[in-house]
């Protein structure tokens, strides 16, 4: 258990940095106008393809791993 307690904080730091990077790399459909209440998407539907789809799934996996590591940290 002591090995896990030593490795877990570093694992959480690495996972959090990877999560932030993967979120920032994703394309924002709303853009800056959507953040300020506007937006000119026009009701168009956007389908994820290629690297964008892979990055989306990677983000989900990293988020799940980060949440699991947080629960393990609570239990230790």
N, C-alpha and C positions, 0 to 999 in steps of 0.2 A: 504493500500500500504506500510506503514512503516513496518508492520510485514514481508511482503515479502522481503523488502529491508534488513531486519536484518537476515533473514534465508537464503537468496540466496547465499551469499558468503560461508557459511558453507556447503550448499548443493553442491556447485561447488567443494569445496575441497574434500568432501567425494566421489563425482562422479569421480573426476580426479584420486584419489588414487585407487578406484575400477577399473577404466579403465586401469591404468598402470598394476595393478596386473593381470587382466584378459588377457592382451596382453602378459605379460611375462610368463604366465602359458601355453600359446599355444605352440604346438610343431612346431619347425622350420623345414621345409622340406629341405632348402638349407644347413643348418648347418654353421659352421665356414668357410668351404671352399667356399661356395657360396658367402659369404660376401667379400672374398678376390679375387673374379674373377673366382675361380675354381668351384668345385662342382662335385659330383659323383652320381647324382640322376639317371642317365642312362635313362631318359625319362619315368620313372615309374609314373603311376597315383596313387595318394593317395586319398582315400575316407574317409571323416570324419565319425566316428562312435562313439556312446556312449557318454562318458563325453566330448570328444573333440568336438563333434557336439553341445552339449548343451552349452559348454563354448564359442564356436563361436557365437551362437545366443545371449548369454548373453552379449558378448562384443559389438555386434551391438546395442542392446537395450540401454546399458549404454552410448555408443557413441552418440546415438540419443538424449537421455535425457540430456547429457552434452551440446550438441549443442543447444538444446531448452533452457536450462537454461542460456546459453551465450546470446542468442537473447533476452530473457526476461530481462537480466541485462542491455543490451543496451537500451531497451525501457524504463526502469525505471529511 
